[in-house]
Amino acid sequence: MKTNVFLLLSGITICTAGCTMAPEYTRPEAPVPAVWPTGAAYGEPPAATGAPTALELPWREFFTDEKLRQVIETALDNNRDLRLAALNVELARALYGIQRNELYPAVYATAGGSKQRSSADLTSPGYPRTTEQYNVNLGILSWEIDFFGRLRSLEDRALREYLATEQARRSAQIMLVSSVAHAYLALVADREGLALAENTFQSQQAAYKLVQRQYEVGVATELDLRRAQMPVDTARGDIASYTQLVAQDENVLNLLVGSSVPEHLLPAQLASIIPPEDVSPGLSSESLLRRPDIIAAEHQLQGAYAHIGAARAAFFPNISLTTTLGTASDELSGLFKSGSGTWSYAGQVAMPIFDARTWSAYRITKVQRKVAITAYEKAIQSAFREVADALAVRGTVDQQVSAQQSLVDAAAETYRLSTARYDKGIDSYLSVLDAQRSLYAAQQGLVYLRLAKLANDVRLYAVLGGGGDSSAETTQP
């Protein structure tokens, strides 16, 4: 009898495995152009670069500057946000395991014993006054037989939630890597701006003292003196502003890294940072489908399909089975030798007649599927725009840097000639002041264009999905 029941249970498990009422999943069409935008702003087409894609290039190979790599490595070890993302993955894995276990019967065992001593007056001659009773029970707690795939659909939904959470962890790592690089570059740029302001202050203060001496002997006018004072005060104010920015940049970087960044890992100029490797966006925008956030959105969409299957199955009978094995004996050793016992099982069918909550839940799941489709499509559109913007910057920023460098060179020569003409008494100090302002502004602009170039390289790598784990998909737990 016991063998037949176990065979029945095994057969039911095999027959119901994989049966669901979830609608068949079809990936929605990507609502973006199949190819990347082209034109004057985008430079060479992707196929002409010959560079690897972001997903083919681990972040340790993309970032070629050793100091920056060390800072990112420390952040990956210490950052609390990334730790929370990893813990969320573990939580999702555990919840998936709980839901998966609902597919199988829960076996329990209980054992007990009692000992009783009777009065000699109540005991028949030849029978012991002390009696012992032992009980062992083995049973299955109300196992729901998943004929219509309700539990299987819920298990699939939990799996998709877990996979989406894992992709969210990859997205968090990508964001952390790119954020640390951006904060690092911004700190170096502001340090360079601070050094520029300090150098300008020193040179303008020296010029002011020279004009002041000329004013004292009657060679320069008071107007020249006041004009010479203006760039000194401007540079002094810029020093204070850059000092504040540098302090704030350090705070941001230390927060991202999770500890104070050693001074020897912070270069003084952007020019001393080795640029990262070049990356290609791929031949078509289909490469966006491998971005972790889009993979996560698709898992959420697949989970919505599975949820519909569970809601549909709720309209059909709920079949459960309860079995119990019981044994009893006066002597525990005799129990196991004789194999005496009792076996019982019972089935229960719950047939829904009408439940407004079930209908409402089914309608909700259909709306949730539409929401998930819209979120998936929006994620693709946002990703396409991010990549297109980064490609537009990459296609034009080199020309901007080149033009700005030429402007700096011209402004520096103008400042030199204006100073020489003023020293010879040919021009007033106003021409010197204008030339100095132009040079200072051009130098500042060059610093932040170089920052924009490096930062955009990092941004393009991140929006193409670079910086996470090498695998594009997570295996089932």
C-alpha positions in Angstrom: 0.0 0.0 0.0 2.8 2.4 0.9 4.6 1.7 -2.3 1.5 2.4 -4.4 1.0 5.7 -2.7 4.5 6.9 -3.2 4.4 5.9 -6.8 1.2 7.9 -7.1 2.8 10.9 -5.6 5.8 10.6 -7.8 3.7 10.3 -10.9 1.6 13.3 -10.0 4.8 15.3 -9.5 6.2 14.3 -12.9 3.0 14.9 -14.8 2.4 18.4 -13.3 6.0 19.6 -13.7 6.3 22.4 -16.2 2.5 22.8 -16.8 1.4 26.5 -16.5 -1.4 28.7 -17.7 0.9 31.7 -18.3 0.7 33.3 -21.7 3.5 32.6 -24.1 6.2 35.2 -23.7 7.4 37.1 -26.8 10.0 39.8 -26.5 8.5 43.2 -27.6 10.1 45.0 -30.5 12.7 47.6 -29.4 11.0 51.1 -29.9 14.3 52.7 -31.2 16.1 52.8 -34.5 18.1 49.7 -35.4 21.3 51.7 -36.1 23.0 54.5 -34.2 22.6 58.1 -35.3 25.0 59.4 -37.9 26.0 62.9 -39.0 28.6 65.6 -38.4 28.2 65.3 -34.6 28.9 61.6 -34.4 32.2 61.2 -36.3 33.2 57.9 -37.8 30.7 55.0 -37.9 31.1 52.4 -35.2 32.5 49.7 -37.6 35.4 52.0 -38.5 36.8 52.3 -35.0 37.9 48.7 -34.7 37.6 49.0 -30.9 36.0 46.3 -28.7 32.6 46.7 -27.3 32.0 47.8 -23.7 30.8 44.3 -22.6 33.9 42.7 -24.1 36.2 45.0 -22.1 36.4 44.5 -18.3 36.7 47.7 -16.3 40.3 46.8 -15.2 41.3 46.8 -18.9 39.2 49.8 -19.8 40.8 52.0 -17.2 44.5 52.1 -18.0 45.6 54.5 -15.3 46.9 52.5 -12.4 46.1 55.0 -9.7 42.5 55.3 -10.8 42.2 51.5 -10.9 43.3 51.3 -7.3 40.7 53.8 -6.2 37.9 51.9 -8.1 39.1 48.6 -6.6 38.9 50.1 -3.1 35.4 51.4 -3.8 34.2 48.0 -4.9 35.4 46.5 -1.7 34.1 49.2 0.7 31.0 50.9 -0.9 27.9 50.3 1.2 25.4 50.8 -1.6 27.1 47.9 -3.5 26.9 45.8 -0.4 23.2 46.5 -0.1 22.7 45.5 -3.7 24.6 42.2 -3.1 22.5 41.6 0.1 19.3 42.2 -2.0 20.5 39.5 -4.4 20.9 37.1 -1.5 17.4 38.0 -0.2 15.9 37.4 -3.6 17.7 34.1 -3.9 16.3 33.0 -0.5 12.7 34.1 -1.4 13.0 32.2 -4.7 14.1 29.1 -2.8 11.0 29.4 -0.5 8.7 29.7 -3.5 10.3 26.8 -5.3 9.9 24.5 -2.3 6.1 25.0 -2.5 6.2 22.6 -5.4 7.2 19.7 -3.2 5.5 18.0 -0.3 6.6 18.8 3.2 7.5 15.7 5.1 7.3 15.7 8.9 8.0 13.1 11.6 7.0 13.0 15.2 7.8 10.5 18.0 6.5 10.1 21.5 6.5 7.8 24.4 4.7 7.1 27.7 5.2 5.0 30.8 2.5 4.0 33.2 2.5 2.0 36.5 -0.8 0.4 37.7 -1.9 -0.7 41.1 -1.4 -4.4 42.0 -5.1 -4.7 42.8 -6.0 -3.6 39.2 -3.4 -5.8 37.5 -4.2 -9.4 36.5 -1.9 -12.1 37.6 1.0 -12.6 35.2 0.8 -9.2 33.6 3.4 -6.4 34.3 2.4 -3.6 36.5 4.4 -1.2 34.4 3.5 -0.6 30.7 5.3 1.4 28.1 3.9 3.0 24.9 5.9 4.4 22.0 4.5 6.3 18.9 6.2 7.3 15.7 4.3 9.3 13.0 5.5 10.2 9.5 3.3 12.4 7.3 2.9 14.9 4.5 1.3 18.2 5.3 -1.5 19.1 2.9 0.5 19.0 -0.3 -1.2 21.0 -3.1 -1.0 19.1 -6.4 -0.1 21.7 -9.0 -2.4 20.4 -11.9 -3.0 23.9 -13.3 0.5 25.4 -12.7 -0.3 27.9 -10.1 2.7 27.1 -8.0 4.9 26.7 -11.0 3.9 30.1 -12.2 4.6 31.6 -8.8 8.0 29.8 -8.8 8.8 31.3 -12.2 7.8 34.7 -11.1 10.1 34.4 -8.0 12.9 33.3 -10.3 12.5 36.3 -12.5 12.5 38.6 -9.5 15.7 37.0 -8.4 17.3 37.4 -11.8 16.2 41.0 -12.0 17.7 41.7 -8.6 21.0 40.2 -9.8 21.0 42.5 -12.8 20.2 45.4 -10.5 23.4 44.5 -8.6 25.3 44.6 -11.9 23.8 48.0 -12.7 24.8 49.2 -9.2 28.4 48.1 -9.8 28.4 49.9 -13.2 27.1 53.0 -11.6 29.6 52.8 -8.8 32.6 52.3 -11.2 31.5 55.2 -13.4 30.7 57.5 -10.4 34.0 56.9 -8.8 35.8 57.7 -12.1 33.8 60.8 -12.6 34.4 62.0 -9.0 38.1 61.2 -9.3 38.4 63.2 -12.6 36.3 66.1 -11.3 38.6 66.3 -8.2 41.7 66.4 -10.3 40.2 69.0 -12.6 39.2 71.3 -9.7 42.6 70.8 -8.2 44.1 71.9 -11.5 41.7 74.9 -11.5 42.8 75.8 -8.0 46.5 75.6 -9.1 45.6 77.9 -12.1 43.9 80.4 -9.8 46.8 80.4 -7.4 49.3 80.9 -10.2 47.2 83.7 -11.7 46.9 85.3 -8.3 50.6 85.3 -7.8 51.4 86.8 -11.2 48.7 89.4 -10.9 49.7 90.3 -7.4 53.3 90.8 -8.7 51.9 93.0 -11.5 49.8 95.0 -9.0 52.8 95.7 -6.9 54.7 96.9 -9.9 51.9 99.2 -10.9 51.6 100.4 -7.3 55.3 101.4 -7.2 54.8 103.2 -10.5 51.8 105.0 -9.1 53.8 106.0 -6.0 56.5 107.6 -8.2 53.9 109.2 -10.5 54.5 107.1 -13.6 51.1 105.2 -13.4 47.7 106.7 -12.8 45.3 105.7 -10.1 43.1 104.2 -12.8 45.9 101.9 -13.7 46.3 100.9 -10.1 42.6 100.1 -9.7 42.6 98.1 -12.9 45.6 96.1 -11.7 43.8 95.4 -8.5 40.7 93.8 -10.2 42.4 90.6 -11.5 44.1 90.2 -8.1 40.7 90.2 -6.3 39.1 88.0 -8.9 41.9 85.4 -8.6 41.6 85.6 -4.8 37.8 84.9 -5.0 38.5 82.0 -7.4 41.0 80.5 -5.0 38.3 80.4 -2.3 35.7 78.9 -4.7 38.1 76.2 -6.0 39.2 75.4 -2.4 35.6 74.8 -1.5 35.0 72.6 -4.7 38.1 70.5 -4.0 37.0 69.9 -0.4 33.5 68.9 -1.6 35.0 66.7 -4.4 37.1 64.9 -1.8 34.1 64.3 0.3 32.1 62.8 -2.6 35.0 60.6 -3.6 35.6 59.4 -0.1 32.0 58.5 0.3 31.9 56.5 -2.9 35.2 54.7 -2.1 34.1 54.1 1.5 37.4 55.4 3.0 39.8 58.3 2.6 41.7 58.2 -0.7 45.5 58.4 -0.1 47.1 61.5 -1.4 49.6 59.7 -3.6 46.7 58.3 -5.7 45.5 61.8 -6.6 47.4 63.4 -9.5 47.7 67.2 -9.8 46.7 67.5 -13.5 44.4 65.8 -15.9 47.2 65.6 -18.4 49.0 63.1 -16.1 46.1 60.7 -16.2 46.4 57.9 -18.8 43.2 58.0 -20.9 40.9 54.9 -20.9 40.6 52.6 -23.8 38.4 53.4 -26.7 35.1 51.4 -27.0 32.7 50.7 -29.8 28.9 50.9 -29.4 28.5 47.9 -31.7 27.1 47.7 -35.2 23.5 48.2 -34.2 21.4 49.4 -31.2 20.5 45.8 -30.5 23.5 45.7 -28.2 21.5 47.7 -25.7 19.5 44.5 -24.9 22.6 43.3 -23.0 22.6 46.2 -20.6 21.9 45.0 -17.1 19.0 47.5 -16.5 17.3 46.3 -19.7 17.8 42.7 -18.9 16.3 43.4 -15.4 13.3 45.1 -17.1 12.8 42.1 -19.3 12.9 39.7 -16.3 10.3 41.9 -14.6 8.2 41.6 -17.8 8.6 37.8 -17.9 7.6 37.7 -14.2 4.4 39.6 -15.1 3.6 36.9 -17.6 4.1 34.2 -14.9 1.9 36.2 -12.5 -0.9 36.0 -15.1 -0.5 32.3 -15.2 -0.9 32.1 -11.4 -4.0 34.3 -11.6 -5.6 32.2 -14.3 -4.9 29.0 -12.3 -6.8 30.5 -9.4 -10.1 30.0 -11.4 -9.6 26.2 -11.4 -9.9 23.6 -8.6 -7.3 23.5 -5.9 -6.3 19.8 -5.2 -4.4 18.9 -2.1 -3.3 15.6 -0.6 -2.6 14.7 3.0 -0.9 11.4 4.0 0.1 10.0 7.4 2.0 7.0 8.5 1.5 6.0 12.1 3.1 3.2 14.2 2.7 2.1 17.8 4.2 -0.7 20.0 4.8 -1.6 23.6 8.5 -1.9 22.8 10.3 0.4 20.5 12.7 -2.3 19.3 9.8 -4.5 18.4 8.3 -1.7 16.4 11.1 -1.6 13.9 11.6 -5.4 13.8 7.9 -6.1 13.0 7.3 -3.0 10.9 3.8 -2.7 12.3 2.0 0.5 11.7 -0.9 2.3 9.9 -1.0 4.3 6.7 -3.6 6.8 5.6 -4.1 9.4 3.0 -6.8 11.8 2.0 -7.4 14.2 -0.8 -9.3 17.5 -0.9 -10.6 19.5 -3.9 -11.5 23.2 -3.5 -13.6 24.4 -6.5 -13.9 28.2 -6.8 -17.5 29.1 -7.6 -17.2 32.9 -7.7 -14.7 35.1 -6.0 -14.6 38.8 -6.9 -11.1 39.0 -5.5 -9.9 36.4 -7.9 -11.3 38.3 -10.9 -9.8 41.6 -9.6 -6.4 39.9 -9.1 -6.5 38.6 -12.7 -7.3 42.1 -14.1 -4.5 43.5 -12.0 -2.0 41.1 -13.4 -3.0 42.0 -17.0 -2.5 45.7 -16.1 0.9 44.9 -14.5 2.0 43.2 -17.7 1.2 46.4 -19.7 3.1 48.4 -17.1 6.1 46.0 -17.4 6.0 46.3 -21.2 6.0 50.0 -21.0 8.8 50.1 -18.5 10.9 47.7 -20.7 10.3 49.9 -23.8 11.1 53.1 -21.8 14.4 51.6 -20.5 15.5 50.8 -24.1 14.6 54.3 -25.3 16.4 56.0 -22.4 19.5 53.8 -23.0 19.4 54.7 -26.7 19.3 58.4 -25.9 22.2 58.1 -23.4 24.4 56.3 -25.9 23.5 58.7 -28.7 24.3 61.7 -26.5 27.7 60.2 -25.5 28.5 59.5 -29.1 27.7 63.1 -30.1 30.1 64.3 -27.4 32.8 61.9 -28.5 32.4 63.0 -32.1 33.0 66.6 -31.3 35.0 67.0 -28.1 38.4 66.5 -29.8 37.7 69.4 -32.1 36.6 71.5 -29.1 39.8 70.7 -27.2 42.0 71.5 -30.2 40.2 74.8 -30.8 40.5 75.7 -27.1 44.2 74.9 -27.0 44.7 77.2 -30.0 42.7 79.9 -28.2 44.9 79.5 -25.1 48.1 79.8 -27.2 46.7 83.0 -28.9 45.6 84.5 -25.6 49.0 83.8 -24.0 50.8 85.5 -26.9 48.3 88.5 -26.7 49.0 88.8 -23.0 52.7 88.8 -23.5 52.5 91.5 -26.3 50.1 93.7 -24.3 52.4 93.5 -21.3 55.4 94.5 -23.4 53.6 97.4 -25.0 52.5 98.6 -21.6 56.0 98.4 -20.2 57.1 100.6 -23.1 54.3 103.1 -22.5 52.6 102.4 -25.8 49.3 101.0 -24.4 47.4 101.5 -21.2 47.0 98.9 -18.6 43.5 98.3 -19.9 44.8 96.2 -22.8 46.9 94.2 -20.4 43.9 93.6 -18.2 41.7 92.4 -21.1 44.5 90.1 -22.3 44.9 88.6 -18.9 41.2 88.0 -18.5 41.0 86.3 -21.9 44.0 84.1 -21.1 42.6 83.1 -17.6 39.2 82.2 -19.1 40.7 80.3 -22.0 42.9 78.2 -19.6 39.9 77.4 -17.4 37.9 76.4 -20.4 40.7 74.1 -21.6 40.9 72.3 -18.2 37.1 71.5 -18.2 37.1 70.5 -21.9 39.7 67.9 -21.1 37.6 66.9 -18.1 34.6 66.6 -20.5 36.5 64.4 -22.9 37.7 62.0 -20.2 34.3 61.9 -18.4 32.5 61.2 -21.6 34.8 58.2 -22.3 33.7 56.9 -19.0 30.1 57.7 -19.6 30.0 56.0 -23.0 31.6 52.9 -21.4 28.9 52.8 -18.7 25.8 53.5 -20.8 26.9 50.7 -23.1 26.8 48.3 -20.1 30.5 48.2 -19.3 31.8 48.0 -15.8 29.7 45.1 -14.4 30.4 41.4 -14.4 31.6 39.9 -17.6 28.6 37.6 -18.0 25.5 39.2 -19.6 23.1 36.7 -17.9 22.9 35.1 -14.5 22.5 31.4 -14.2 19.6 30.0 -12.4 20.2 29.4 -8.6 
